[in-house]
Structure formats: structure tokens, C-alpha cells
């Protein structure tokens, strides 16, 4: 199996809605382990399966880790659901699939989530702070939504225009060589 690669906007696979998983098996464990490795290598604090080309409801997260030496404690989250939402918080978000861009995004401040862990056990968790923001960001990925879909139309269009120009410039040298 080729190594996982993080898909980047405007890849259309990032807009697909992911399908629920029926259970945990060795293939899923292997994919989760590889996603964790990619998440830390990028580096990031969360990664959803659609970002690496798999349209399944699988997320890996580690909101406590930083590349300044904090201990790694990744969570594998299968079929996450947000049960309740309360309050509002604005958070500066970035995304491994949306290169070179961050923006303030309004999210729910407090959520209750339900998911399965890698052992197939159901977990219900009361979440606030960065972990709540990350959960919402990653669940959006599972639903085909990017954080740039949650910002003003003007900021989004400026980013899209800049990204298209960047992609054209990356393609030009290759077309000149052929």
C-alpha cells in the first residue's frame, strides 16, 4: 500500500460525505496507525480519513501534543456524532488540507460527543476548549465541509483565488519542461 498523502484543497474528494464503519478490524487499525504517523509528521493535532483519501468516518486527534516535546497521546475516533452543542467560541483554525491559511471560525464552545474507540467500545465525552474545536473541525471533514466553508464569502474567495494562482505557478515549470 502506498504511503498516505494529505489531500489539499481544491481536491474534490475533500467534499465527499464519509460512510459509517461497521466495526474494527486489522485493516482499520493499520490505517489509524498510519494516519497518526502522518498527523504527527505534518505536524497537526487532528486528521480525518477523507483528508488521506478514505471516505470513512474515522478521525485521529491529539490536542495535547506539540512538536516542542509534549508526550504523544493519540485518540482514534470511529463514527463520531455530536449529540449536543452549547455556547459559541471563535478560534483561529488552520488545516493540513488548506495550506498556508488560517482564519477565525465560530464553533460551539461545549459539546457532547459519542464515538467508538479502537477497541470498538462506545465512548461518550463532554468536551470543551481546543478539543471541542478540533472535534467539530474533524467531524466537518467527515461531512465534506472545510473550515473555509465557515468563514466569510469574501475571505474564502480571496483564499480560493490565491490558491488557484499558486497551483498554476506550480504547474508551469512542469509544462515548460515537457
N, CA and C atoms as a LAMMPS dump frame, in Angstrom:
ITEM: TIMESTEP
0
ITEM: NUMBER OF ATOMS
534
ITEM: BOX BOUNDS ff ff ff
-5.0000000000000000e+02 5.0000000000000000e+02
-5.0000000000000000e+02 5.0000000000000000e+02
-5.0000000000000000e+02 5.0000000000000000e+02
ITEM: ATOMS id mol type element x y z
1 1 1 N 0.851 -1.188 0
2 1 2 C 0 0 0
3 1 3 C 0.893 1.246 0
4 2 1 N 0.643 2.203 -0.902
5 2 2 C 1.475 3.411 -0.938
6 2 3 C 1.275 4.237 0.335
7 3 1 N 2.275 5.045 0.692
8 3 2 C 2.13 5.867 1.903
9 3 3 C 0.973 6.864 1.748
10 4 1 N 0.372 7.205 2.871
11 4 2 C -0.74 8.155 2.842
12 4 3 C -0.224 9.547 2.515
13 5 1 N -1.009 10.255 1.722
14 5 2 C -0.682 11.62 1.37
15 5 3 C -1.882 12.491 1.719
16 6 1 N -1.635 13.637 2.33
17 6 2 C -2.723 14.539 2.703
18 6 3 C -3.23 15.263 1.459
19 7 1 N -4.51 15.092 1.171
20 7 2 C -5.139 15.782 0.047
21 7 3 C -5.245 17.26 0.372
22 8 1 N -5.119 18.101 -0.651
23 8 2 C -5.193 19.538 -0.431
24 8 3 C -6.278 20.162 -1.293
25 9 1 N -6.888 21.191 -0.738
26 9 2 C -7.88 21.98 -1.448
27 9 3 C -7.279 22.431 -2.77
28 10 1 N -7.967 22.291 -3.887
29 10 2 C -9.385 22.028 -4.081
30 10 3 C -9.727 20.579 -4.466
31 11 1 N -9 19.6 -3.991
32 11 2 C -9.267 18.203 -4.342
33 11 3 C -10.742 17.876 -4.051
34 12 1 N -11.499 17.403 -5.055
35 12 2 C -12.937 17.151 -4.871
36 12 3 C -13.241 16.043 -3.86
37 13 1 N -12.287 15.172 -3.578
38 13 2 C -12.53 14.107 -2.598
39 13 3 C -12.747 14.672 -1.199
40 14 1 N -12.269 15.884 -0.948
41 14 2 C -12.461 16.513 0.366
42 14 3 C -13.918 16.928 0.599
43 15 1 N -14.721 16.956 -0.455
44 15 2 C -16.117 17.39 -0.345
45 15 3 C -17.096 16.221 -0.206
46 16 1 N -16.591 14.99 -0.223
47 16 2 C -17.473 13.817 -0.107
48 16 3 C -17.906 13.595 1.341
49 17 1 N -19.126 13.107 1.505
50 17 2 C -19.612 12.712 2.831
51 17 3 C -19.144 11.272 3.079
52 18 1 N -18.564 11.051 4.24
53 18 2 C -17.991 9.738 4.567
54 18 3 C -19.051 8.764 5.064
55 19 1 N -18.773 7.495 4.847
56 19 2 C -19.71 6.443 5.255
57 19 3 C -19.318 5.901 6.636
58 20 1 N -20.313 5.498 7.428
59 20 2 C -20.021 4.925 8.75
60 20 3 C -19.291 3.59 8.631
61 21 1 N -18.531 3.276 9.652
62 21 2 C -17.825 2 9.726
63 21 3 C -18.666 0.989 10.492
64 22 1 N -18.594 -0.282 10.076
65 22 2 C -19.378 -1.343 10.708
66 22 3 C -18.676 -1.993 11.885
67 23 1 N -17.373 -1.859 11.973
68 23 2 C -16.638 -2.487 13.061
69 23 3 C -15.164 -2.212 12.931
70 24 1 N -14.413 -2.747 13.866
71 24 2 C -12.974 -2.54 13.901
72 24 3 C -12.285 -3.836 13.48
73 25 1 N -11.359 -3.723 12.528
74 25 2 C -10.578 -4.883 12.116
75 25 3 C -9.111 -4.468 11.963
76 26 1 N -8.262 -5.41 11.571
77 26 2 C -6.831 -5.125 11.467
78 26 3 C -6.531 -4.07 10.407
79 27 1 N -7.287 -4.05 9.304
80 27 2 C -7.067 -3.036 8.272
81 27 3 C -7.351 -1.636 8.816
82 28 1 N -8.417 -1.508 9.6
83 28 2 C -8.753 -0.219 10.19
84 28 3 C -7.683 0.199 11.197
85 29 1 N -7.218 -0.732 12.013
86 29 2 C -6.15 -0.425 12.976
87 29 3 C -4.888 0.052 12.254
88 30 1 N -4.545 -0.612 11.14
89 30 2 C -3.357 -0.235 10.367
90 30 3 C -3.525 1.159 9.764
91 31 1 N -4.722 1.444 9.218
92 31 2 C -4.981 2.772 8.659
93 31 3 C -4.888 3.837 9.746
94 32 1 N -5.491 3.573 10.912
95 32 2 C -5.443 4.536 12.02
96 32 3 C -3.994 4.792 12.441
97 33 1 N -3.187 3.748 12.542
98 33 2 C -1.781 3.902 12.932
99 33 3 C -1.029 4.751 11.908
100 34 1 N -1.295 4.513 10.644
101 34 2 C -0.623 5.29 9.598
102 34 3 C -1.099 6.747 9.619
103 35 1 N -2.397 6.953 9.863
104 35 2 C -2.915 8.326 9.958
105 35 3 C -2.287 9.071 11.128
106 36 1 N -2.081 8.393 12.244
107 36 2 C -1.447 9.014 13.406
108 36 3 C -0.034 9.463 13.036
109 37 1 N 0.688 8.603 12.355
110 37 2 C 2.05 8.938 11.929
111 37 3 C 2.047 10.174 11.022
112 38 1 N 1.134 10.208 10.062
113 38 2 C 1.028 11.348 9.145
114 38 3 C 0.673 12.617 9.919
115 39 1 N -0.271 12.51 10.865
116 39 2 C -0.688 13.671 11.652
117 39 3 C 0.509 14.291 12.376
118 40 1 N 1.324 13.463 13.028
119 40 2 C 2.483 13.98 13.742
120 40 3 C 3.557 14.5 12.784
121 41 1 N 3.735 13.846 11.641
122 41 2 C 4.762 14.262 10.677
123 41 3 C 4.452 15.608 10.041
124 42 1 N 3.169 15.929 9.859
125 42 2 C 2.797 17.131 9.102
126 42 3 C 3.257 18.449 9.742
127 43 1 N 3.249 18.834 10.925
128 43 2 C 2.555 18.286 12.084
129 43 3 C 1.171 18.901 12.238
130 44 1 N 0.279 18.11 12.841
131 44 2 C -1.068 18.578 13.107
132 44 3 C -1.585 17.965 14.39
133 45 1 N -2.793 18.392 14.798
134 45 2 C -3.398 17.853 16.027
135 45 3 C -4.623 17.004 15.72
136 46 1 N -4.996 16.925 14.438
137 46 2 C -6.131 16.104 14.042
138 46 3 C -6.035 15.773 12.566
139 47 1 N -6.604 14.639 12.207
140 47 2 C -6.617 14.224 10.808
141 47 3 C -7.82 13.308 10.603
142 48 1 N -8.604 13.611 9.59
143 48 2 C -9.781 12.799 9.26
144 48 3 C -9.463 11.943 8.031
145 49 1 N -10.043 10.752 7.987
146 49 2 C -9.782 9.819 6.894
147 49 3 C -9.987 10.432 5.502
148 50 1 N -11.011 11.286 5.287
149 50 2 C -11.16 11.876 3.952
150 50 3 C -9.936 12.686 3.508
151 51 1 N -9.19 13.219 4.466
152 51 2 C -8.011 14.009 4.124
153 51 3 C -6.892 13.159 3.532
154 52 1 N -6.973 11.849 3.722
155 52 2 C -5.972 10.949 3.142
156 52 3 C -6.632 9.996 2.131
157 53 1 N -7.796 10.415 1.607
158 53 2 C -8.427 9.695 0.511
159 53 3 C -9.321 8.528 0.875
160 54 1 N -9.715 8.407 2.141
161 54 2 C -10.608 7.325 2.571
162 54 3 C -11.938 7.935 3.012
163 55 1 N -13.025 7.553 2.362
164 55 2 C -14.327 8.147 2.681
165 55 3 C -15.051 7.353 3.773
166 56 1 N -14.388 7.256 4.922
167 56 2 C -14.954 6.568 6.093
168 56 3 C -14.919 7.505 7.291
169 57 1 N -15.772 7.231 8.274
170 57 2 C -15.91 8.105 9.447
171 57 3 C -14.88 7.707 10.517
172 58 1 N -13.64 8.109 10.254
173 58 2 C -12.505 7.818 11.121
174 58 3 C -11.684 9.086 11.294
175 59 1 N -11.331 9.368 12.553
176 59 2 C -10.545 10.552 12.892
177 59 3 C -9.459 10.141 13.87
178 60 1 N -8.29 10.769 13.752
179 60 2 C -7.268 10.665 14.796
180 60 3 C -7.002 12.082 15.302
181 61 1 N -6.755 12.196 16.62
182 61 2 C -6.541 13.511 17.23
183 61 3 C -5.551 13.4 18.373
184 62 1 N -4.847 14.482 18.619
185 62 2 C -4.023 14.622 19.82
186 62 3 C -3.867 16.111 20.087
187 63 1 N -4.827 16.673 20.824
188 63 2 C -4.835 18.121 21.059
189 63 3 C -3.878 18.554 22.156
190 64 1 N -3.28 17.621 22.863
191 64 2 C -2.31 17.959 23.921
192 64 3 C -0.884 17.999 23.388
193 65 1 N -0.647 17.342 22.252
194 65 2 C 0.698 17.213 21.708
195 65 3 C 1.131 18.491 21.002
196 66 1 N 2.413 18.758 21.071
197 66 2 C 3.009 19.813 20.253
198 66 3 C 4.385 19.324 19.848
199 67 1 N 4.938 19.897 18.806
200 67 2 C 6.245 19.431 18.37
201 67 3 C 7.372 19.982 19.252
202 68 1 N 7.027 20.616 20.359
203 68 2 C 8.032 21.06 21.331
204 68 3 C 8.293 20 22.398
205 69 1 N 7.909 18.758 22.131
206 69 2 C 8.296 17.683 23.029
207 69 3 C 7.229 17.132 23.953
208 70 1 N 5.978 17.613 23.854
209 70 2 C 4.92 17.032 24.687
210 70 3 C 4.744 15.563 24.331
211 71 1 N 4.379 14.778 25.31
212 71 2 C 4.18 13.345 25.069
213 71 3 C 2.989 13.112 24.145
214 72 1 N 3.136 12.148 23.269
215 72 2 C 2.068 11.817 22.326
216 72 3 C 1.022 10.932 23.001
217 73 1 N -0.247 11.28 22.795
218 73 2 C -1.351 10.501 23.34
219 73 3 C -2.512 10.549 22.339
220 74 1 N -2.34 9.878 21.19
221 74 2 C -3.349 9.991 20.144
222 74 3 C -4.644 9.259 20.491
223 75 1 N -5.745 9.833 20.031
224 75 2 C -7.06 9.207 20.168
225 75 3 C -7.52 8.776 18.781
226 76 1 N -8.083 7.591 18.694
227 76 2 C -8.696 7.107 17.455
228 76 3 C -10.199 7.153 17.671
229 77 1 N -10.891 7.846 16.778
230 77 2 C -12.31 8.146 16.94
231 77 3 C -13.052 7.597 15.732
232 78 1 N -13.959 6.67 15.979
233 78 2 C -14.695 5.998 14.909
234 78 3 C -16.168 6.389 14.996
235 79 1 N -16.739 6.755 13.862
236 79 2 C -18.162 7.137 13.769
237 79 3 C -18.572 8.199 14.789
238 80 1 N -17.833 9.316 14.864
239 80 2 C -18.193 10.338 15.85
240 80 3 C -19.521 11.03 15.528
241 81 1 N -20.25 11.342 16.589
242 81 2 C -21.5 12.103 16.486
243 81 3 C -21.447 13.202 17.532
244 82 1 N -21.896 14.377 17.16
245 82 2 C -22.033 15.462 18.129
246 82 3 C -23.479 15.433 18.601
247 83 1 N -23.673 15.144 19.911
248 83 2 C -25.018 14.976 20.467
249 83 3 C -25.636 16.299 20.888
250 84 1 N -24.831 17.159 21.531
251 84 2 C -25.341 18.465 21.955
252 84 3 C -24.276 19.523 21.727
253 85 1 N -24.752 20.76 21.562
254 85 2 C -23.867 21.918 21.352
255 85 3 C -24.361 23.058 22.236
256 86 1 N -23.407 23.758 22.878
257 86 2 C -23.762 24.912 23.71
258 86 3 C -22.717 26.002 23.538
259 87 1 N -23.175 27.241 23.624
260 87 2 C -22.272 28.382 23.606
261 87 3 C -21.58 28.582 22.27
262 88 1 N -20.809 29.654 22.216
263 88 2 C -20.065 29.994 20.998
264 88 3 C -18.65 30.399 21.391
265 89 1 N -17.703 30.038 20.538
266 89 2 C -16.315 30.427 20.73
267 89 3 C -15.7 30.65 19.351
268 90 1 N -14.836 31.661 19.236
269 90 2 C -14.088 31.877 17.991
270 90 3 C -12.688 31.359 18.196
271 91 1 N -12.187 30.663 17.188
272 91 2 C -10.869 30.03 17.306
273 91 3 C -10.13 30.217 15.989
274 92 1 N -8.858 30.539 16.056
275 92 2 C -8.02 30.638 14.861
276 92 3 C -7.712 29.221 14.391
277 93 1 N -8.246 28.833 13.238
278 93 2 C -8.081 27.474 12.736
279 93 3 C -7.216 27.446 11.489
280 94 1 N -6.527 26.348 11.345
281 94 2 C -5.789 26.028 10.138
282 94 3 C -6.131 24.588 9.801
283 95 1 N -5.602 24.088 8.693
284 95 2 C -5.94 22.738 8.27
285 95 3 C -4.836 22.2 7.374
286 96 1 N -4.482 20.943 7.581
287 96 2 C -3.469 20.311 6.746
288 96 3 C -3.902 20.253 5.284
289 97 1 N -5.211 20.262 5.023
290 97 2 C -5.724 20.201 3.655
291 97 3 C -5.969 21.579 3.04
292 98 1 N -5.763 22.63 3.834
293 98 2 C -5.932 24.007 3.349
294 98 3 C -4.619 24.726 3.626
295 99 1 N -3.637 24.551 2.738
296 99 2 C -2.289 25.051 3.013
297 99 3 C -2.195 26.575 3.076
298 100 1 N -1.3 27.023 3.943
299 100 2 C -0.921 28.44 4.016
300 100 3 C -2.078 29.387 4.308
301 101 1 N -2.983 28.969 5.203
302 101 2 C -4.12 29.83 5.513
303 101 3 C -4.672 29.491 6.884
304 102 1 N -4.98 30.525 7.658
305 102 2 C -5.712 30.365 8.914
306 102 3 C -6.795 31.432 8.962
307 103 1 N -7.833 31.167 9.753
308 103 2 C -8.917 32.135 9.901
309 103 3 C -9.674 31.853 11.181
310 104 1 N -10.293 32.907 11.722
311 104 2 C -11.173 32.771 12.88
312 104 3 C -12.446 32.056 12.438
313 105 1 N -12.806 31.004 13.171
314 105 2 C -14.022 30.249 12.88
315 105 3 C -14.852 30.187 14.153
316 106 1 N -16.146 30.42 14.024
317 106 2 C -17.027 30.314 15.193
318 106 3 C -17.494 28.868 15.315
319 107 1 N -17.339 28.328 16.509
320 107 2 C -17.738 26.942 16.809
321 107 3 C -18.541 26.945 18.1
322 108 1 N -19.117 25.789 18.417
323 108 2 C -19.768 25.614 19.719
324 108 3 C -18.678 25.484 20.775
325 109 1 N -18.897 26.122 21.91
326 109 2 C -17.897 26.14 22.977
327 109 3 C -17.861 24.818 23.755
328 110 1 N -19.017 24.188 23.878
329 110 2 C -19.148 22.976 24.692
330 110 3 C -19.979 21.973 23.907
331 111 1 N -19.453 20.775 23.734
332 111 2 C -20.19 19.738 23.008
333 111 3 C -20.145 18.424 23.784
334 112 1 N -21.126 17.599 23.511
335 112 2 C -21.109 16.22 23.995
336 112 3 C -21.048 15.355 22.752
337 113 1 N -20.069 14.446 22.746
338 113 2 C -19.852 13.6 21.573
339 113 3 C -19.957 12.128 21.95
340 114 1 N -20.308 11.332 20.938
341 114 2 C -20.328 9.882 21.111
342 114 3 C -19.568 9.283 19.938
343 115 1 N -18.742 8.278 20.222
344 115 2 C -17.959 7.615 19.181
345 115 3 C -17.525 6.253 19.685
346 116 1 N -16.89 5.499 18.818
347 116 2 C -16.292 4.232 19.228
348 116 3 C -14.777 4.404 19.227
349 117 1 N -14.121 3.712 20.16
350 117 2 C -12.665 3.727 20.165
351 117 3 C -12.139 2.544 19.36
352 118 1 N -10.834 2.378 19.343
353 118 2 C -10.209 1.332 18.526
354 118 3 C -10.523 -0.071 19.033
355 119 1 N -11.013 -0.177 20.266
356 119 2 C -11.437 -1.479 20.803
357 119 3 C -12.898 -1.764 20.476
358 120 1 N -13.551 -0.807 19.794
359 120 2 C -14.954 -0.981 19.425
360 120 3 C -15.917 -0.587 20.531
361 121 1 N -15.39 -0.026 21.62
362 121 2 C -16.24 0.388 22.744
363 121 3 C -16.85 1.759 22.455
364 122 1 N -18.102 1.935 22.883
365 122 2 C -18.752 3.238 22.731
366 122 3 C -18.298 4.171 23.846
367 123 1 N -17.965 5.397 23.467
368 123 2 C -17.492 6.408 24.409
369 123 3 C -18.374 7.635 24.254
370 124 1 N -18.817 8.202 25.373
371 124 2 C -19.5 9.491 25.368
372 124 3 C -18.61 10.443 26.141
373 125 1 N -18.369 11.623 25.575
374 125 2 C -17.404 12.549 26.159
375 125 3 C -17.971 13.963 26.157
376 126 1 N -17.77 14.662 27.25
377 126 2 C -18.139 16.054 27.424
378 126 3 C -16.889 16.868 27.088
379 127 1 N -16.949 17.729 26.077
380 127 2 C -15.733 18.335 25.538
381 127 3 C -15.843 19.853 25.467
382 128 1 N -14.75 20.542 25.852
383 128 2 C -14.65 21.998 25.736
384 128 3 C -13.259 22.354 25.202
385 129 1 N -13.036 23.649 25.001
386 129 2 C -11.715 24.137 24.615
387 129 3 C -11.261 23.645 23.25
388 130 1 N -9.94 23.53 23.11
389 130 2 C -9.352 23.127 21.841
390 130 3 C -9.87 21.768 21.375
391 131 1 N -10.071 20.843 22.317
392 131 2 C -10.56 19.509 21.926
393 131 3 C -11.956 19.598 21.287
394 132 1 N -12.808 20.47 21.805
395 132 2 C -14.145 20.657 21.22
396 132 3 C -14.044 21.253 19.817
397 133 1 N -13.168 22.242 19.656
398 133 2 C -12.976 22.865 18.342
399 133 3 C -12.448 21.827 17.354
400 134 1 N -11.458 21.048 17.774
401 134 2 C -10.864 20.036 16.907
402 134 3 C -11.896 18.976 16.511
403 135 1 N -12.698 18.522 17.481
404 135 2 C -13.754 17.548 17.186
405 135 3 C -14.667 18.071 16.082
406 136 1 N -15.12 19.314 16.235
407 136 2 C -16.048 19.895 15.267
408 136 3 C -15.394 20.044 13.891
409 137 1 N -14.134 20.454 13.888
410 137 2 C -13.38 20.608 12.633
411 137 3 C -13.269 19.261 11.918
412 138 1 N -12.917 18.21 12.671
413 138 2 C -12.732 16.885 12.059
414 138 3 C -14.064 16.255 11.629
415 139 1 N -15.12 16.431 12.417
416 139 2 C -16.437 15.922 12.021
417 139 3 C -16.897 16.638 10.747
418 140 1 N -16.581 17.931 10.631
419 140 2 C -16.883 18.635 9.382
420 140 3 C -16.23 17.921 8.195
421 141 1 N -14.96 17.52 8.348
422 141 2 C -14.286 16.8 7.264
423 141 3 C -15.079 15.551 6.864
424 142 1 N -15.606 14.841 7.849
425 142 2 C -16.369 13.624 7.562
426 142 3 C -17.65 13.932 6.798
427 143 1 N -18.127 15.175 6.942
428 143 2 C -19.35 15.604 6.266
429 143 3 C -19.061 16.392 4.983
430 144 1 N -17.791 16.406 4.555
431 144 2 C -17.427 17.101 3.323
432 144 3 C -17.353 18.607 3.448
433 145 1 N -17.121 19.104 4.666
434 145 2 C -17.063 20.543 4.922
435 145 3 C -15.644 20.908 5.356
436 146 1 N -15.1 21.972 4.761
437 146 2 C -13.796 22.503 5.163
438 146 3 C -14.01 23.753 6.008
439 147 1 N -13.021 24.091 6.842
440 147 2 C -13.206 25.269 7.695
441 147 3 C -13.376 26.534 6.869
442 148 1 N -12.849 26.576 5.658
443 148 2 C -13.032 27.769 4.823
444 148 3 C -14.481 27.91 4.351
445 149 1 N -15.274 26.842 4.48
446 149 2 C -16.706 26.934 4.179
447 149 3 C -17.445 27.675 5.295
448 150 1 N -16.777 27.899 6.421
449 150 2 C -17.411 28.526 7.59
450 150 3 C -16.943 29.965 7.825
451 151 1 N -16.192 30.52 6.862
452 151 2 C -15.732 31.905 7.007
453 151 3 C -16.484 32.781 6.018
454 152 1 N -16.242 34.083 6.059
455 152 2 C -16.964 34.999 5.169
456 152 3 C -16.69 34.651 3.709
457 153 1 N -17.67 34.938 2.893
458 153 2 C -17.554 34.663 1.457
459 153 3 C -16.352 35.399 0.865
460 154 1 N -16.112 36.63 1.316
461 154 2 C -15.003 37.424 0.808
462 154 3 C -13.656 36.783 1.157
463 155 1 N -13.441 36.43 2.426
464 155 2 C -12.171 35.796 2.826
465 155 3 C -11.964 34.49 2.084
466 156 1 N -13.03 33.718 1.932
467 156 2 C -12.925 32.443 1.23
468 156 3 C -12.555 32.671 -0.231
469 157 1 N -13.217 33.607 -0.9
470 157 2 C -12.929 33.832 -2.317
471 157 3 C -11.513 34.352 -2.518
472 158 1 N -11.006 35.16 -1.601
473 158 2 C -9.618 35.626 -1.698
474 158 3 C -8.65 34.449 -1.571
475 159 1 N -8.95 33.538 -0.639
476 159 2 C -8.083 32.36 -0.491
477 159 3 C -8.149 31.482 -1.742
478 160 1 N -9.345 31.234 -2.243
479 160 2 C -9.519 30.374 -3.419
480 160 3 C -8.744 30.961 -4.602
481 161 1 N -8.845 32.255 -4.793
482 161 2 C -8.133 32.919 -5.891
483 161 3 C -6.621 32.752 -5.719
484 162 1 N -6.111 32.993 -4.512
485 162 2 C -4.679 32.848 -4.236
486 162 3 C -4.217 31.403 -4.431
487 163 1 N -5.033 30.46 -3.984
488 163 2 C -4.684 29.033 -4.104
489 163 3 C -4.633 28.61 -5.572
490 164 1 N -5.599 29.047 -6.372
491 164 2 C -5.607 28.705 -7.796
492 164 3 C -4.362 29.264 -8.49
493 165 1 N -3.992 30.484 -8.137
494 165 2 C -2.784 31.089 -8.711
495 165 3 C -1.553 30.278 -8.307
496 166 1 N -1.486 29.896 -7.045
497 166 2 C -0.362 29.091 -6.54
498 166 3 C -0.271 27.762 -7.291
499 167 1 N -1.392 27.108 -7.514
500 167 2 C -1.399 25.83 -8.231
501 167 3 C -0.981 26.005 -9.687
502 168 1 N -1.407 27.099 -10.323
503 168 2 C -0.987 27.379 -11.706
504 168 3 C 0.525 27.558 -11.776
505 169 1 N 1.087 28.293 -10.812
506 169 2 C 2.532 28.523 -10.797
507 169 3 C 3.306 27.225 -10.578
508 170 1 N 2.753 26.33 -9.761
509 170 2 C 3.409 25.043 -9.529
510 170 3 C 3.392 24.182 -10.786
511 171 1 N 2.341 24.312 -11.598
512 171 2 C 2.215 23.509 -12.816
513 171 3 C 3.068 24.051 -13.955
514 172 1 N 3.288 25.363 -14.009
515 172 2 C 4.01 25.977 -15.131
516 172 3 C 5.395 25.371 -15.38
517 173 1 N 6.282 25.259 -14.38
518 173 2 C 7.61 24.706 -14.667
519 173 3 C 7.526 23.302 -15.253
520 174 1 N 6.596 22.493 -14.8
521 174 2 C 6.454 21.142 -15.321
522 174 3 C 6.026 21.178 -16.779
523 175 1 N 5.119 22.091 -17.144
524 175 2 C 4.67 22.158 -18.529
525 175 3 C 5.759 22.728 -19.436
526 176 1 N 6.636 23.576 -18.903
527 176 2 C 7.724 24.108 -19.705
528 176 3 C 8.771 23.057 -20.016
529 177 1 N 8.948 22.111 -19.073
530 177 2 C 9.957 21.065 -19.239
531 177 3 C 9.513 20 -20.22
532 178 1 N 8.212 19.798 -20.385
533 178 2 C 7.761 18.697 -21.259
534 178 3 C 7.707 19.065 -22.711
